[in-house]
Amino acid sequence: MERKRVYTFGNGKAEGKADMKNLLGGKGANLAEMNLIGVPVPPGFTITTDVCSEYYELGKDKVVELLKKDVEKSIANIETLMNSKFGDVENPLLVSVRSGARASMPGMMDTILNLGLNDDVVEGLTRKTGNARFAWDSYRRFVQMYGDVVLGMKPTSKEDIDPFEVIIEEVKKAKGVKLDNELDVEDLKTLVAKFKAAVKAQTGQDFPTSSYEQLWGAICAVFDSWMNERAILYRKMEGIPAEWGTAVNVQAMVFGNMGETSATGVCFSRDAGNGEDLFNGEYLINAQGEDVVAGIRTPQQITKIGSQRWAERAGISEAERVAKYPSMEEAMPSIYKELDMLQTKLEDHYRDMQDMEFTVQEGKLWFLQTRNGKRTGSAMVKIAMDLLRQGMIDEKTALLRIEPNKLDELLHPVFDKKAEKKAKVLVKGLPASPGAATGQIVFFADDAAKWYADGKKIVMVRIETSPEDLAGMAVAEGILTARGGMTSHAAVVARGMGKCCVSGAGGLNIDYKNKTMEVGGVTLKEGDYISINGTTGEVYLGEVETMAAELSGDFVALMDLANKYTRLQVRTNADTPHDASIARNFGAVGIGLCRTEHMFFEGEKIKAMREMILADDAEGRKKALAKILPYQKEDFKGIFKAMAGCPVTVRLLDPPLHEFVPHDLKGQEEMAKAMGVSVKEIQKRVESLCEHNPMLGHRGCRLGNTYPEITEMQTRAILGAALELKKEGIDAKPEIMVPLTGILYEFKEQENVIRKAAADLFKEMDDSIDYKVGTMIEIPRAALTADRIASSAEFFSFGTNDLTQMTFGYSRDDIASFLPVYLEKKILKVDPFQVLDQNGVGQLVRMATEKGRAIRPDLKCGICGEHGGEPSSVKFCHRVGLNYVSCSPFRVPIARVAAAQAALED
């Protein structure tokens, strides 16, 4: 059977319906549905999204041939319903041609209105309506839209403005008027003539006069617009696949520009910005749809309360508002009443906030579109919880309505929208950690600490960060790096701290020596102000005002709802009591990763640590470790206290030792003095620690196995802290994690050191505590031999950052050099360091979990890589039966909602 390519709607009947949006696009499916439920919609037809795919496979001519018969038949159907004829001079039917993908892409693709006009038809329309101004206004709009969209009449360079707008300005200037609607019929005729001449001059083509030639040009232009630059970029940002395609909607025109009883507008059944249950929107009398969105004329508010609020913000008196800017509720009360009734009907039908477009033609209301409205994160939460309380949706639907990632907007400081719009963008990087930050540029951690102590707000700017920068990062408002991806050190640590971060801003040239950064010809020095948006990746010149995010009661209610349905637990990655407390307040039920290396970069600790690393022998190392032990114990006490009663997984020392030693002369001189050796000796030892490939070198359990005294000290610090808290009546639940295990015997060697150190400590203190010893699975070999490792390990924690790195063979710090090309060429669909690779890395996680539990059925398994806070990765972890995911504190609510959704989607 021949595939159906065209679906008609009109006069209360439709061949499609709401659940056919994959085929008809969101707009087409909703136009059909509105017909079926009795909302007045101009008749028309939808060409399916499948035809868009055919268009790109078979080409324009073949698709026109395939569609010709169905389109002509569908036009005849509109002619019957509208009692007019397409292309007829005396009784013309005009149509609109609009795009409509299955996912809403507002403003990304092209629209053409008033199609079917030519020099003869415009005279017939004048005679038919008795309104010459309306007819010629419609004609000039059509020539302008068609010339732009179909004939490619664009500005010749980015500095130029739209060529049609240039002509309009010239004509208005000659006439001495400011607004388009102040032009008379003769002026509009002049515009049409000048427009056509400009089209001919720039494109070499005559403006088409045949209505069907115009129609096919418009239909093909909409399909072409699926692949325009802005649509491609929008799809990339929103994760919309290119293969979905767009539908094309052809509809009988209804006119909002026929005089003072005609209007056009856009409205929302609830506030898309804050979620308030208040009908709102804007309209213009005697205008067409694009006038509202283009902002050429200032639109007026639909409701009286909206109008009054607008006037108050604009500093306009009530008397002036009523006289000059009345609401539709006041100016067109009967139309308003019908509009309000229909918007309520649509929201009740779709059970969600609706974004609607309408036109009033000579006192008759028509709906042109409805769709589930886009909304901010805070509006998303409020609308879902309000609809639940109002009995319109159930608990499960409320949870499934939440886009977990949008919760980010609620948790971090945000820029004031108005201030941000005015700000100058310097460069764009990766949105590594959400939020907003404004401060003075500082390049070095020690300077950052000093400036912070002096009460200054700073943004730390680095080529890339390392653990040594932690002190600076801790006091910075935000972090900006020229290199590094979404899981680079800067990104991971910033997310853990809840700090705003933009990483991988490749356009930055940073000169540490002169303490300057240069970008796009602008040179900034230390102390200059910049602002960074970690949600968009944009970096602004100067100070942009921020506002603190406030968590509502609806947010708390949503989290309670998530708890009710979730099975997968959510822990946090936290290295300080402060981070642990934030995560616990967000509902984390433990710590899945506490990184001990971050504890060493403070004051006396770093000196003792360096002393240990640079020591000649085990005796020297033990002496230095004895100094570190009390510091470590205090750190762990703080974290265990913040997480009292919850499990805390502490990873033993993981990074290569060279990261801790001084590489600058000043630091080396300090160490030489403290250790009583020459600077040359220190330099020799520092050099000996350097490795060609440190990520695969002397780190993780390899450190602990070559220097068992480090593992012994850390074990005593962890369990000693737990025992001291036990005396205070605080329940600590330590889990000691061995990093980077690849071979069972590596793990066993470390386990022996841990168990012996624990037994000795318990004997000394005449007390004991329950604890677990497990390992991080981050090497593919460990996943492949997980059954052997589980014979000793009591838990597995998948370090998916390193596991991804080693499975793909991609360096996570260098992937930025080829990732954009791989994404563009569709070699990769997403960055595997952001979204878990379920087919490769995910299979290792699944296999290791199954193999481990075959040996140890009660084996606790979780993940602690950055994927632990990414919704699709969280849902995968649920499906493979992990016990928990662990993520940075500010991603805990996101993971909780994603985990609840995973349970509901089972």
C-alpha positions in Angstrom: 0.0 0.0 0.0 1.2 3.5 -0.9 2.6 5.4 2.1 0.3 8.2 3.3 2.2 11.4 3.1 -0.5 14.1 3.6 -3.0 14.4 6.5 -5.9 16.9 6.4 -7.7 18.7 9.1 -10.6 21.2 9.3 -14.2 21.8 10.3 -14.0 19.6 13.4 -12.5 16.6 11.5 -8.9 15.4 11.2 -7.0 12.4 9.8 -4.4 12.8 12.6 -4.5 13.2 16.4 -2.3 14.2 19.3 -0.4 10.9 19.7 0.9 11.1 16.1 3.5 13.8 16.7 6.4 11.6 15.5 4.8 11.5 12.1 2.9 14.8 12.0 5.3 16.9 14.2 4.1 18.6 17.3 2.3 21.4 15.5 0.5 19.1 13.0 -0.6 16.6 15.7 -2.0 19.4 17.9 -3.7 21.1 15.0 -5.5 17.8 14.3 -6.3 17.3 18.0 -7.7 20.9 18.4 -10.1 20.2 15.5 -11.3 17.0 17.1 -12.0 18.7 20.5 -13.9 21.6 19.0 -11.3 24.4 19.1 -11.7 26.7 16.0 -8.7 26.1 13.7 -8.3 27.2 10.1 -8.4 24.2 7.8 -5.3 22.8 6.3 -3.0 19.8 5.9 0.2 18.4 7.2 3.0 16.8 5.1 4.7 14.2 7.3 8.2 14.1 8.8 8.9 11.0 6.7 8.7 13.1 3.6 11.5 15.3 5.1 13.7 12.2 5.1 12.6 11.4 1.5 13.4 15.0 0.6 17.1 14.6 1.7 17.3 11.1 0.2 15.5 11.5 -3.2 15.8 15.2 -3.8 13.4 18.1 -4.4 12.0 17.2 -7.8 11.1 13.6 -6.9 9.4 14.6 -3.7 7.3 17.3 -5.4 6.3 14.6 -7.9 5.3 12.2 -5.1 3.3 14.9 -3.3 1.7 16.7 -6.2 -1.6 14.8 -6.4 -2.1 14.7 -2.5 -1.3 18.4 -2.1 -3.6 19.5 -4.9 -6.4 17.3 -3.4 -5.8 18.8 0.1 -5.8 22.4 -1.3 -9.2 21.6 -2.9 -10.5 20.5 0.5 -9.4 23.8 2.1 -11.1 25.6 -0.8 -14.4 23.8 -0.1 -14.3 24.6 3.6 -13.2 28.3 3.1 -15.5 28.8 0.1 -12.6 30.4 -1.9 -10.2 29.3 -4.5 -6.4 29.1 -4.5 -5.0 31.5 -7.2 -8.4 32.9 -8.1 -8.4 36.6 -8.7 -12.0 37.4 -7.5 -12.3 35.0 -4.5 -8.7 34.2 -3.5 -7.7 31.6 -0.9 -4.4 32.5 0.8 -2.4 30.0 2.9 0.4 29.9 5.4 3.3 27.4 5.3 4.9 26.5 8.6 7.4 24.0 9.9 6.7 21.6 12.8 9.2 19.1 14.2 8.2 16.5 16.7 10.2 18.4 19.4 9.4 22.1 19.7 12.1 24.2 18.1 10.7 27.7 18.4 12.0 30.2 15.8 14.6 27.8 14.4 12.9 27.0 11.1 11.0 29.0 8.5 7.4 30.3 8.1 5.7 32.0 5.2 2.3 33.8 5.5 -0.2 35.2 2.9 1.0 32.8 0.2 -1.1 33.0 -3.1 -0.9 36.8 -3.7 0.3 38.4 -6.9 -0.4 41.8 -8.6 -3.8 40.6 -9.8 -4.9 38.7 -6.7 -4.1 41.6 -4.4 -6.6 43.8 -6.4 -9.2 41.0 -6.1 -8.6 40.8 -2.4 -9.1 44.5 -2.1 -12.4 44.2 -3.9 -13.5 41.2 -1.9 -12.7 42.8 1.5 -13.2 46.4 0.6 -9.9 47.0 2.5 -7.1 48.1 0.3 -4.7 48.7 3.1 -5.1 45.2 4.5 -4.6 43.6 1.0 -1.4 45.5 0.2 0.0 45.1 3.8 -0.5 41.4 3.4 1.2 41.4 0.0 4.3 43.4 1.1 4.6 41.0 4.1 4.4 38.0 1.7 7.0 39.3 -0.7 9.3 40.1 2.2 8.9 36.6 3.8 9.1 34.7 0.6 12.0 36.7 -0.7 14.0 36.0 2.5 13.0 32.3 3.1 12.6 30.9 -0.5 14.6 33.2 -2.7 17.5 33.7 -0.3 17.3 37.5 0.0 19.6 37.8 3.0 21.9 40.5 4.3 25.2 40.3 2.3 27.4 40.3 5.4 26.9 40.0 9.1 27.3 43.7 9.6 24.4 44.5 7.2 20.7 44.6 8.3 17.9 42.8 6.4 17.7 44.3 2.9 13.9 44.5 3.1 14.1 46.4 6.4 16.5 48.9 4.7 13.8 49.6 2.1 11.1 49.9 4.8 13.2 52.4 6.7 13.8 54.5 3.6 10.1 54.7 2.8 9.1 55.5 6.4 11.8 58.2 6.5 10.6 59.7 3.2 7.1 59.7 4.6 8.1 61.1 8.0 6.6 58.2 10.1 8.0 55.8 12.6 5.8 52.7 12.6 5.0 50.3 9.8 1.2 50.7 10.4 1.4 54.4 9.7 2.2 53.8 6.0 -0.8 54.2 3.7 -1.9 52.1 0.6 0.3 54.0 -1.8 3.3 53.6 0.5 2.6 49.9 0.7 2.4 49.7 -3.1 5.8 51.4 -3.3 7.2 48.9 -0.9 6.0 45.9 -3.0 7.5 47.4 -6.1 10.9 48.2 -4.4 10.9 44.7 -2.8 10.5 43.0 -6.1 13.1 45.1 -7.8 15.6 44.3 -5.0 14.8 40.6 -5.3 15.5 40.7 -9.0 18.7 42.8 -8.5 20.2 40.6 -5.7 19.0 37.1 -6.8 18.5 37.5 -10.6 15.1 35.9 -10.2 11.6 37.4 -10.9 9.2 37.1 -8.0 6.9 34.1 -8.9 3.3 34.9 -9.7 1.9 31.4 -10.0 0.2 30.3 -6.7 1.4 26.7 -7.0 4.9 27.7 -7.9 4.9 29.8 -4.7 3.5 26.9 -2.7 6.1 24.4 -3.9 8.9 26.9 -3.3 7.6 27.4 0.3 7.2 23.7 1.1 10.7 22.9 -0.1 12.1 25.9 1.8 10.6 24.5 5.0 12.3 21.2 4.4 15.5 23.0 3.6 15.3 24.9 6.8 15.6 21.6 8.8 19.3 21.8 7.9 19.9 25.5 8.4 22.7 26.5 10.8 20.5 27.7 13.7 18.3 24.5 13.5 21.4 22.3 13.5 22.8 24.2 16.5 19.5 24.1 18.4 19.2 20.3 17.8 22.7 19.8 19.1 21.9 21.8 22.2 18.6 20.0 22.9 19.8 16.5 21.8 17.3 16.3 18.9 18.3 13.7 16.3 18.7 15.0 12.7 16.9 12.0 11.4 13.6 13.0 13.0 13.0 15.6 10.3 10.3 18.3 10.2 6.7 18.2 9.0 5.2 21.0 6.9 1.8 22.5 7.8 -0.2 24.3 5.1 -3.2 26.2 6.5 -5.8 28.7 5.2 -4.8 32.2 6.2 -6.8 34.1 8.8 -5.9 37.7 9.2 -5.2 39.8 12.2 -4.4 42.8 10.1 -7.9 43.5 8.8 -8.5 46.5 11.0 -9.4 47.4 14.6 -11.6 44.3 15.2 -8.7 42.0 14.2 -5.7 41.0 16.3 -3.0 38.4 16.8 -1.2 37.1 19.9 0.7 34.5 21.8 -0.5 33.2 25.3 0.4 30.8 28.0 -2.0 29.0 30.3 0.6 29.5 33.2 3.7 31.6 33.7 6.6 29.9 31.8 9.1 31.9 33.9 8.0 31.2 37.5 5.2 28.6 37.0 2.5 30.9 38.6 -1.0 29.6 37.7 -2.0 32.7 35.8 -3.2 33.0 32.2 -0.8 35.4 30.5 0.3 36.6 27.0 0.6 39.4 24.6 -1.5 40.7 21.6 -1.5 43.4 19.0 -4.5 44.9 17.3 -4.4 45.1 13.5 -1.2 43.0 13.1 0.1 39.6 11.9 1.8 37.0 14.0 5.4 37.9 13.4 4.8 41.5 14.7 4.3 40.1 18.2 7.5 38.1 18.3 9.6 40.5 16.2 9.1 43.4 18.7 8.6 45.9 15.9 5.6 47.2 17.8 5.2 47.0 21.5 2.6 44.3 22.2 0.0 44.7 24.9 -0.9 42.3 27.7 -3.9 39.9 27.3 -5.1 40.0 30.9 -5.8 43.1 33.0 -3.6 41.9 35.9 -0.8 41.2 33.5 -1.2 44.7 32.0 -1.2 46.3 35.4 2.0 44.4 36.4 3.6 45.4 33.1 2.7 49.1 33.6 4.1 49.1 37.2 7.4 47.7 36.0 7.6 50.2 33.1 6.7 53.1 35.4 3.4 53.9 33.5 0.4 55.3 35.4 -2.9 53.5 35.5 -4.6 56.3 33.5 -2.0 56.2 30.7 -2.1 52.3 30.7 -5.9 52.3 30.2 -5.7 55.0 27.5 -2.8 53.8 25.5 -2.1 50.1 26.4 -5.3 48.4 27.4 -5.4 44.7 27.9 -7.4 42.4 25.6 -9.6 41.7 28.6 -10.5 45.5 28.6 -10.3 46.3 24.8 -12.0 43.1 23.4 -13.9 41.6 26.4 -16.0 39.1 24.5 -13.0 37.8 22.5 -11.0 37.6 25.7 -13.7 35.6 27.4 -13.7 33.1 24.6 -9.9 32.9 24.5 -9.8 32.4 28.3 -12.4 29.6 28.0 -10.4 27.9 25.2 -7.0 28.1 26.9 -8.5 26.5 30.0 -10.1 23.8 27.8 -6.7 23.1 26.1 -4.8 22.9 29.4 -7.4 20.6 30.9 -7.2 18.4 27.7 -3.4 18.2 27.6 -3.0 18.3 31.4 0.0 20.6 31.0 0.9 24.2 30.6 0.1 25.3 27.0 1.9 27.8 24.7 -0.7 29.0 22.2 -0.9 31.3 19.1 -4.1 32.8 17.9 -5.6 35.3 15.5 -8.8 37.3 15.6 -10.2 38.1 12.2 -12.9 40.7 12.2 -14.2 39.6 15.6 -13.8 35.8 15.1 -11.1 33.9 17.2 -9.0 31.2 15.5 -6.2 29.1 17.1 -3.1 28.5 15.0 -1.1 26.4 17.5 -0.9 24.9 20.9 2.0 23.0 22.4 3.3 22.1 25.8 5.2 25.3 26.7 8.9 25.5 27.4 9.6 26.6 30.9 12.4 27.4 33.3 13.6 24.9 35.9 11.7 26.6 38.8 8.5 26.8 36.6 8.9 23.2 35.7 8.8 22.1 39.4 6.0 24.5 40.4 3.8 23.5 37.5 4.2 19.8 38.0 3.5 20.0 41.7 0.5 22.4 41.2 -1.0 20.1 38.6 -0.6 17.3 41.1 -2.3 19.2 43.9 -5.0 20.3 41.5 -5.8 16.6 40.7 -4.9 17.0 37.0 -2.0 14.5 37.0 -0.9 11.7 39.4 2.3 11.4 41.3 4.0 9.3 38.7 3.2 11.7 35.9 4.4 14.7 38.0 7.8 12.9 38.5 8.0 12.0 34.8 7.3 15.6 33.8 10.6 16.7 35.4 13.7 17.1 33.2 16.3 16.2 35.8 19.0 18.4 34.3 16.9 21.5 34.5 16.9 21.2 38.3 20.5 22.6 38.1 18.9 26.0 37.5 17.4 25.9 40.9 20.5 25.1 42.8 23.2 27.6 41.8 23.4 31.4 41.8 22.1 32.8 38.5 22.7 35.9 36.5 20.1 38.6 36.4 18.6 38.0 32.9 18.4 41.7 32.0 22.0 42.3 33.0 23.2 39.3 31.2 21.5 40.4 27.9 23.4 43.7 28.0 26.8 42.1 28.8 29.6 41.7 26.2 30.5 38.0 25.5 34.3 37.5 25.4 34.5 33.8 24.7 32.5 30.6 25.0 33.8 27.4 26.6 32.3 24.3 28.0 29.5 24.7 30.6 31.5 22.5 33.1 29.7 23.4 36.3 26.5 25.4 36.4 25.9 28.7 38.1 27.0 32.3 37.8 30.1 34.0 39.0 31.5 37.5 38.9 34.9 38.5 40.2 38.4 39.8 39.6 40.8 37.7 37.5 43.5 35.9 39.5 45.9 33.4 38.0 47.5 31.6 41.0 46.2 29.8 44.0 48.3 31.6 46.6 47.3 35.0 45.2 43.7 33.8 45.2 43.9 33.0 48.9 45.4 36.4 49.7 42.9 38.3 47.6 40.1 36.4 49.3 41.5 37.1 52.7 41.4 40.8 51.8 37.6 40.4 51.1 37.8 40.4 47.3 35.7 38.2 45.0 37.8 36.4 42.5 37.5 34.2 39.4 40.4 31.9 39.0 41.8 31.7 35.5 44.1 28.9 34.6 45.4 27.2 31.4 44.3 24.0 33.3 44.0 23.2 37.0 45.7 20.5 39.1 45.1 19.5 42.8 47.7 22.1 43.8 45.2 24.8 42.7 42.6 23.6 45.2 43.2 26.3 47.7 42.6 28.9 45.0 39.6 27.1 43.6 38.1 26.8 47.1 38.0 30.6 47.6 37.1 31.5 44.0 33.6 32.5 42.9 34.2 30.6 39.7 36.9 28.9 37.7 37.8 29.5 34.0 40.2 27.3 32.1 41.6 27.4 28.6 42.0 23.6 28.4 40.2 20.5 29.7 36.8 18.9 29.1 33.7 18.3 31.1 35.5 15.8 33.4 38.8 17.7 33.6 40.1 18.4 37.1 38.6 21.9 37.1 35.2 20.6 36.0 35.0 17.7 38.5 36.3 19.6 41.5 34.1 22.7 40.7 31.0 20.5 40.5 31.9 18.9 43.7 32.3 22.3 45.4 29.1 23.6 43.7 31.4 26.2 42.0 30.6 27.7 38.7 33.1 26.6 36.1 33.7 27.2 32.4 36.4 24.9 31.0 38.1 24.4 27.6 37.7 28.0 26.5 40.1 27.5 23.6 40.0 31.1 22.5 41.9 32.2 25.7 45.6 33.0 25.5 46.9 33.1 29.1 50.2 34.6 29.9 51.1 33.6 33.5 54.4 35.6 33.4 52.7 38.9 32.7 49.5 37.9 34.5 47.3 38.6 31.5 44.7 36.8 29.4 43.9 37.8 25.8 40.8 36.9 23.8 39.6 38.2 20.5 41.9 41.2 20.7 40.9 42.2 24.2 43.7 41.9 26.8 42.7 41.7 30.5 45.1 41.8 33.4 45.0 40.4 37.0 42.4 42.3 38.9 40.1 43.1 35.9 36.5 41.9 36.3 34.9 39.1 34.3 31.7 37.1 34.8 31.2 33.5 33.8 28.0 31.5 33.2 28.7 27.8 34.0 25.3 26.9 32.6 25.9 28.2 29.1 29.7 28.4 29.0 29.7 32.1 28.2 32.4 34.4 29.6 31.5 38.1 29.9 33.5 41.3 30.2 33.1 43.1 33.5 30.6 42.5 36.3 27.2 41.0 35.7 24.7 41.0 38.6 23.9 37.7 40.1 21.0 36.6 42.2 20.9 33.7 44.7 18.8 30.7 43.9 16.1 30.0 46.4 14.7 26.5 46.9 10.9 26.4 47.1 8.6 24.2 49.1 7.7 22.6 45.8 11.3 21.5 45.3 11.2 19.8 48.8 7.8 18.1 47.9 9.3 16.9 44.6 12.3 15.3 46.4 9.9 13.6 48.9 8.0 12.2 45.9 11.2 10.9 44.3 12.0 9.1 47.6 8.7 7.4 47.5 9.4 5.6 44.2 13.2 5.3 43.9 15.1 2.0 44.5 18.6 3.2 43.4 20.2 5.2 46.2 22.1 8.4 45.7 25.3 9.2 47.5 27.7 12.1 46.9 31.3 12.7 46.1 32.6 14.9 48.9 36.0 15.7 50.4 35.0 18.2 53.1 32.4 18.4 55.8 31.0 21.4 54.0 30.4 19.5 50.8 29.0 16.5 52.8 26.5 18.7 54.6 25.3 20.3 51.3 24.8 16.9 49.8 23.0 15.6 52.8 20.7 18.5 52.8 19.9 17.6 49.2 19.1 14.1 50.3 22.3 12.1 49.7 22.3 8.9 51.8 26.1 8.5 52.1 29.4 9.4 50.4 30.4 7.2 47.5 33.8 8.9 47.0 35.9 10.8 49.4 39.2 11.7 47.8 41.9 11.8 50.4 44.5 13.6 48.1 42.5 16.9 48.3 43.0 16.9 52.0 46.8 17.3 51.7 46.9 20.7 50.0 46.7 22.9 53.0 49.3 24.6 55.2 51.4 22.2 57.3 49.8 19.1 55.7 51.4 19.8 52.3 54.8 20.2 53.9 54.6 16.9 55.8 53.2 15.2 52.6 56.2 16.5 50.6 58.6 15.4 53.3 57.1 11.9 53.1 57.4 11.8 49.3 60.9 13.2 49.2 62.2 11.0 52.1 65.1 8.7 51.4 63.7 5.5 53.0 60.7 3.9 54.7 61.9 5.2 58.1 61.9 8.8 56.8 58.5 8.2 55.2 57.0 6.9 58.4 58.3 9.9 60.3 56.6 12.3 57.9 53.4 10.1 57.9 53.2 10.3 61.7 52.9 14.1 61.2 50.1 13.7 58.7 48.1 11.1 60.7 46.5 13.6 63.1 45.5 15.9 60.3 44.0 13.1 58.3 42.1 11.8 61.4 40.6 15.3 62.0 39.5 15.5 58.4 37.8 12.2 58.5 36.1 13.0 61.8 34.5 16.1 60.2 33.2 14.1 57.3 32.0 11.2 59.3 30.2 13.6 61.7 28.5 15.3 58.7 27.4 11.9 57.4 26.6 10.3 60.8 24.7 7.0 60.3 25.5 6.9 56.6 28.2 4.9 54.8 31.3 6.9 53.7 33.6 5.4 51.1 37.1 6.7 51.5 39.4 6.2 48.5 43.0 5.7 49.5 45.7 7.9 48.0 45.3 7.8 44.2 47.3 10.4 42.2 50.9 10.1 41.2 53.2 11.6 43.8 54.8 14.2 41.5 51.5 16.1 41.8 52.2 16.9 45.4 55.9 18.0 45.2 57.0 21.6 44.6 58.0 22.4 41.0 58.8 26.0 41.7 62.2 27.2 43.1 60.6 28.9 46.1 58.8 25.7 47.2 61.9 23.6 46.6 64.0 26.0 48.8 61.4 25.7 51.6 61.5 21.9 51.4 65.3 21.8 51.4 65.3 24.0 54.5 62.7 21.9 56.3 64.4 18.6 55.5 68.0 19.8 56.0 69.2 18.9 52.6 70.4 20.9 49.5 68.1 22.4 47.0 69.9 20.3 44.4 69.0 17.1 46.2 65.3 18.2 46.3 65.4 19.0 42.6 66.9 15.6 41.9 64.2 13.8 43.8 61.4 15.8 42.2 62.8 15.0 38.8 63.0 11.3 39.6 59.2 11.3 40.3 58.3 12.6 36.8 56.7 10.0 34.5 56.0 10.0 30.8 52.4 8.8 31.3 51.5 9.4 34.9 47.8 8.5 34.5 49.0 4.9 33.8 52.0 5.1 36.0 52.9 5.0 39.7 49.5 5.7 41.2 46.5 4.1 42.9 47.1 0.7 44.6 50.6 0.7 43.0 51.5 3.5 45.4 50.1 1.6 48.4 51.9 -1.6 47.4 55.3 0.1 46.9 54.8 2.3 50.0 52.6 0.2 52.3 53.2 2.7 55.1 50.9 5.2 53.3 48.0 2.7 53.3 48.8 1.8 56.9 48.7 5.5 58.0 45.4 6.2 56.1 43.7 3.1 57.5 44.7 4.2 61.1 43.4 7.7 60.4 40.1 6.5 58.9 39.3 3.9 61.6 40.8 6.0 64.4 38.4 8.8 63.5 35.5 6.4 63.5 36.5 5.0 66.9 36.8 8.5 68.5 33.4 9.4 67.2 32.0 6.2 68.5 33.0 7.3 72.0 31.0 10.6 71.3 28.0 8.5 70.4 28.3 9.3 66.7 27.8 6.4 64.3 30.4 6.3 61.6 30.3 3.7 58.8 33.6 3.7 57.0 34.3 1.8 53.8 37.9 1.7 52.7 38.4 1.7 48.9 41.5 0.5 47.1 41.9 2.5 43.9 43.0 1.3 40.4 43.0 -2.5 41.1 43.7 -4.5 37.9 44.8 -7.8 39.5 43.3 -9.7 42.4 46.8 -9.9 44.0 47.2 -6.1 44.0 44.0 -5.8 45.9 44.9 -8.7 48.4 48.2 -7.1 49.1 46.5 -3.8 50.1 43.7 -5.6 52.0 46.3 -7.4 54.1 47.9 -4.1 55.0 44.5 -2.6 55.8 43.3 -5.6 57.9 46.6 -5.7 59.9 46.6 -2.0 60.6 43.0 -2.2 61.7 43.6 -5.2 64.0 46.6 -3.4 65.6 44.6 -0.2 66.1 41.6 -2.0 67.6 44.0 -3.8 70.0 45.7 -0.5 71.0 42.4 1.2 71.6 40.7 -1.9 73.1 37.7 -1.2 70.9 36.6 -2.0 67.4 34.2 -0.8 64.7 32.6 -2.4 61.6 34.2 -1.5 58.3 34.3 -2.7 54.8 37.2 -3.1 52.3 36.4 -2.8 48.6 37.8 -1.6 45.4 37.4 0.8 42.6 36.8 -0.9 39.2 38.3 1.5 36.7 40.6 -0.8 34.7 38.9 -3.0 32.0 40.9 -6.0 33.3 39.3 -5.6 36.7 35.9 -5.7 35.1 36.8 -8.8 33.1 38.1 -10.6 36.2 35.5 -9.2 38.7 34.6 -12.7 39.9 38.1 -13.3 41.2 38.4 -9.8 42.7 35.0 -10.3 44.5 36.4 -13.3 46.3 38.2 -10.7 48.5 36.5 -7.3 47.9 33.3 -6.5 49.8 32.1 -3.8 47.4 32.7 -2.5 44.0 32.7 1.2 43.0 32.9 1.9 39.3 35.2 4.8 38.6 33.6 5.5 35.2 35.9 8.5 34.4 39.0 6.3 34.3 37.1 3.3 33.0 35.8 5.4 30.1 39.3 6.7 29.5 40.9 3.2 29.4 38.1 1.5 27.5 38.1 4.1 24.7 41.8 4.9 24.9 40.8 8.6 25.0 42.7 11.0 27.3 39.9 12.9 29.1 42.1 16.0 29.3 43.0 16.0 25.6 39.7 14.8 24.0 38.7 18.4 23.3 41.2 18.4 20.4 39.1 16.0 18.3 35.8 15.6 20.1 34.0 18.5 18.2 34.9 16.8 14.9 33.8 13.4 16.1 30.4 14.8 17.2 30.0 16.7 14.0 30.8 13.7 11.9 28.5 11.6 14.1 31.4 9.2 14.9 30.3 9.8 18.5 26.8 10.9 19.4 27.8 12.4 22.8 30.9 13.1 24.8 31.5 9.7 26.6 32.9 11.5 29.6 29.6 13.3 30.1 27.1 10.5 29.2 28.0 6.9 30.0 28.8 4.7 27.0 26.2 2.0 27.6 27.3 -0.3 24.8 31.0 -0.4 25.7 31.8 0.9 29.2 28.3 0.0 30.4 28.7 -3.6 29.3 31.9 -3.8 31.5 29.9 -2.4 34.4 27.1 -4.9 33.8 29.5 -7.8 33.4 31.5 -6.9 36.5 28.4 -6.6 38.6 27.0 -10.0 37.5 30.4 -11.7 37.8 31.0 -10.2 41.3 27.6 -11.1 42.6 27.9 -14.7 41.3 30.7 -15.1 43.9 29.4 -12.7 46.5 25.6 -12.3 46.2 25.5 -9.4 48.7 28.2 -7.5 46.9 27.4 -3.7 47.0 28.0 -2.0 43.7 27.8 1.7 42.8 29.4 4.2 40.5 31.3 7.3 41.6 32.4 8.8 38.3 30.8 12.1 37.0 28.3 9.9 35.2 26.6 9.4 38.6 24.8 12.7 38.2 23.8 12.4 34.5 20.2 11.2 34.1 20.5 8.7 31.3 23.5 7.1 33.0 21.7 7.0 36.3 18.8 5.2 34.6 21.3 2.7 33.1 22.7 2.0 36.6 19.2 1.3 37.8 18.6 -1.2 35.0 21.8 -3.1 35.7 21.0 -3.4 39.4 23.6 -1.2 41.0 22.9 -0.3 44.6 23.8 3.4 44.3 25.2 6.2 42.2 27.4 8.9 43.6 27.8 12.4 42.2 28.8 15.9 43.2 26.6 17.5 45.9 24.8 19.9 43.5 23.8 17.0 41.2 22.3 14.9 44.0 18.7 16.2 43.4 19.1 15.5 39.6 20.2 11.9 40.3 17.4 11.4 42.8 14.7 12.4 40.3 16.4 10.4 37.5 16.5 7.3 39.8 12.8 7.7 40.6 12.0 8.0 36.9 14.0 4.9 36.2 11.9 2.9 38.7 8.7 4.3 37.1 9.9 3.5 33.6 10.6 -0.2 34.5 
